[in-house]
Amino acid sequence: MVDGYFTGGKESLFDYWQDPERAKKFKSGGSRVSAVRYLLNKAEVEIHQGTWIDTAIGAGFVQSQLFQTVEPSLLVGVDFSRPMLELVDSEVERVLGSTFSLPFRKESSTIVTNIFCLSDYPDPSTAFEEYARVVKTGGIVMFLDYSSEDEYWTLRQQAHSEEVVGNINLRNPDTIKQFLPKMLRVVLNIILEAETSTDSFDSRIELPGTLKRAFLFVELYKPRGS
Ligand SMILES: C[S@@+](CC[C@H](N)C(=O)[O-])C[C@H]1O[C@@H](n2cnc3c(N)ncnc32)[C@H](O)[C@@H]1O
């Protein structure tokens, strides 16, 4: 096994995310910033002072970008890692819990997001069903992740083979479709592309000066009567 990467199922993933040093690294967004800005612009259009549940909030990097543009009346961040939640800013309501079993009532939030987490899981359908349950009628669910088109993960795969990349489930607009809940309507299912400098990358493999990143972005809407 390549040192420092997880293998196996949900239990080892849980341990992987309990490391306080890893939590500190996730406080900054690195090359994910452009994709997250795209999501925040969508949220700005949709939210109209509603509530927002961010599942797998991590160390709160997304929220450090958020208040420049969007101001939800309530922002709740859920994560199963205490070290991660401890780094989240105090204006966020922090909840220790799982994205596969959200501790919220049906129809409780205007926006529900999951950002850079579900590629950890071979089958994210339970998580999507949970998002469909807790989002309000007329509300939106947004999902952002790494994708199979991404140059960084392609290079990692070449360097480490399936040993590492086999543990991350990289998807694209076609392969994510099978997991999306029928009760939500697909608004967008696209790849966001960004060219990034690798100067700030903390990588164990040799990288070119710039990389083409490709992120998967999905926006779902909960229609009336669903
Ligand atoms: C790659 S980090 C992303 C964090 C944050 N969304 C961001 O973009 O910076 C993945 C996060 O998902 C959390 N996580 C993974 N599986 C989870 C689950 N089943 N329930 C709750 N949190 C989970 C981990 O603890 C970690 O904080």
PDBQT file of the ligand as one rigid body, heavy atoms in Angstrom, charges set to zero:
ROOT
HETATM    1  C1  LIG A 301     -12.265  15.689   1.093  1.00  0.00    +0.000 C 
HETATM    2  S1  LIG A 301     -12.970  16.250   2.610  1.00  0.00    +0.000 S 
HETATM    3  C2  LIG A 301     -13.958  17.577   1.970  1.00  0.00    +0.000 C 
HETATM    4  C3  LIG A 301     -14.403  18.539   3.015  1.00  0.00    +0.000 C 
HETATM    5  C4  LIG A 301     -15.092  19.821   2.528  1.00  0.00    +0.000 C 
HETATM    6  N1  LIG A 301     -16.403  19.557   1.951  1.00  0.00    +0.000 N 
HETATM    7  C5  LIG A 301     -14.199  20.577   1.572  1.00  0.00    +0.000 C 
HETATM    8  O1  LIG A 301     -14.508  20.608   0.370  1.00  0.00    +0.000 OA
HETATM    9  O2  LIG A 301     -13.182  21.119   2.013  1.00  0.00    +0.000 OA
HETATM   10  C6  LIG A 301     -14.147  14.961   2.949  1.00  0.00    +0.000 C 
HETATM   11  C7  LIG A 301     -14.892  15.148   4.263  1.00  0.00    +0.000 C 
HETATM   12  O3  LIG A 301     -15.964  14.225   4.268  1.00  0.00    +0.000 OA
HETATM   13  C8  LIG A 301     -16.135  13.736   5.585  1.00  0.00    +0.000 C 
HETATM   14  N2  LIG A 301     -16.900  12.485   5.445  1.00  0.00    +0.000 N 
HETATM   15  C9  LIG A 301     -16.567  11.411   4.705  1.00  0.00    +0.000 A 
HETATM   16  N3  LIG A 301     -17.547  10.492   4.778  1.00  0.00    +0.000 NA
HETATM   17  C10 LIG A 301     -18.522  11.006   5.570  1.00  0.00    +0.000 A 
HETATM   18  C11 LIG A 301     -19.772  10.526   6.026  1.00  0.00    +0.000 A 
HETATM   19  N4  LIG A 301     -20.238   9.340   5.671  1.00  0.00    +0.000 N 
HETATM   20  N5  LIG A 301     -20.510  11.329   6.838  1.00  0.00    +0.000 NA
HETATM   21  C12 LIG A 301     -20.058  12.547   7.222  1.00  0.00    +0.000 A 
HETATM   22  N6  LIG A 301     -18.871  13.050   6.828  1.00  0.00    +0.000 NA
HETATM   23  C13 LIG A 301     -18.105  12.288   6.008  1.00  0.00    +0.000 A 
HETATM   24  C14 LIG A 301     -14.712  13.591   6.106  1.00  0.00    +0.000 C 
HETATM   25  O4  LIG A 301     -14.666  13.557   7.517  1.00  0.00    +0.000 OA
HETATM   26  C15 LIG A 301     -14.079  14.866   5.517  1.00  0.00    +0.000 C 
HETATM   27  O5  LIG A 301     -14.209  15.944   6.413  1.00  0.00    +0.000 OA
ENDROOT
TORSDOF 0
